[in-house]
Amino acid sequence: MYTHPTYDRLRTLHLIGMLHALEHQERHPEVAAMPFLERLGILLDAEWSLRDQKRLQSRLRAARLKQPATLEDLDWQGSRRFDRSLLQSLASDDWIRQHRNVLVLGPTGVGKTYIACALGHQACRDGYHVLYQRLPRLLSDLEIAHADGRYPKLLQRLSKIDLLILDDWGLEILTDRSRHDLLEILDDRYQTGSTLVTSQLPVEHWHDSIGDPTLADAILDRLIHNAYRLTIDGESMRKKQRLTPTAQSA
Ligand SMILES: Nc1ncnc2c1ncn2[C@@H]1O[C@H](COP(=O)(O)OP(=O)(O)OP(=O)(O)O)[C@@H](O)[C@H]1O
């Protein structure tokens, strides 16, 4: 470990990226021949990329993505059918900048959550604040928040998220309070944030599944008119995983 006062200063100032880069330069005397500004630039780049990485890790932790999915790791093989060019265009952050929504639709196990988490991961990399929630869990959290007085704070927190992922839409019957909560959330986010919803239920059934026609109109008006729809068809990936030798031995 280097003991020069400059190292102590860098440590005290929490310039850890610069500190490591400087230690690296000291171990490689050939760097001494480089112009001062170039050496300084390397130190600053090291600090910048360390901070960038830390910010990404903190956004990923806060996002609570259910699966460690990335678009690079996405398995494009198999029998599943979906609009690949749409998915590729969603990999850019245009839809989030324009506050548009995404609906990921298809039967159980086709990878809706996986794709939602991969898009969430990409959004974190692009610098956005993301939150993943299963809709039934979020609605029950809101129910508790009504009782213990956290409701306004929770709603405010949700309204500040750039990309809110609501997994498993339409799985459960909504109570009257849940319908109102959903409307509050989507109204706060309308034209100010993006919402990604996954559902096994075809969109044509969403209106009936909400249970109150007036609230259903208001909720869906805020959610689906500006939404991209990614429909996945095919066999469950879980079935495929059960058949692979690694899954069998696990
Ligand atoms: N594109 C993919 N690449 C790699 N693994 C995948 C992919 N899609 C899905 N998987 C894996 O397949 C399994 C099922 O996927 P997932 O949970 O995303 O399906 P789902 O459509 O959301 O299911 P459900 O509707 O039941 O919630 C998971 O273990 C997931 O990790």
The ligand as an ORCA input file, in Angstrom:
! r2SCAN-3c Opt
* xyz 0 1
  N     -35.601    -15.435    -22.906
  C     -35.225    -16.201    -21.871
  N     -33.938    -16.544    -21.743
  C     -33.565    -17.339    -20.720
  N     -34.408    -17.825    -19.766
  C     -35.683    -17.495    -19.857
  C     -36.156    -16.657    -20.906
  N     -37.482    -16.482    -20.748
  C     -37.830    -17.172    -19.652
  N     -36.764    -17.787    -19.109
  C     -36.848    -18.628    -17.923
  O     -38.047    -19.401    -18.030
  C     -38.764    -19.444    -16.796
  C     -40.183    -18.874    -16.965
  O     -40.093    -17.518    -17.364
  P     -40.977    -16.330    -16.755
  O     -41.168    -16.469    -15.289
  O     -40.380    -15.066    -17.258
  O     -42.358    -16.619    -17.496
  P     -43.740    -15.823    -17.397
  O     -44.268    -15.762    -18.789
  O     -43.557    -14.541    -16.670
  O     -44.605    -16.810    -16.519
  P     -45.908    -16.512    -15.605
  O     -46.964    -15.939    -16.503
  O     -46.281    -17.865    -15.070
  O     -45.464    -15.546    -14.529
  C     -37.941    -18.649    -15.802
  O     -37.148    -19.553    -15.045
  C     -37.034    -17.789    -16.679
  O     -35.799    -17.515    -16.035
*
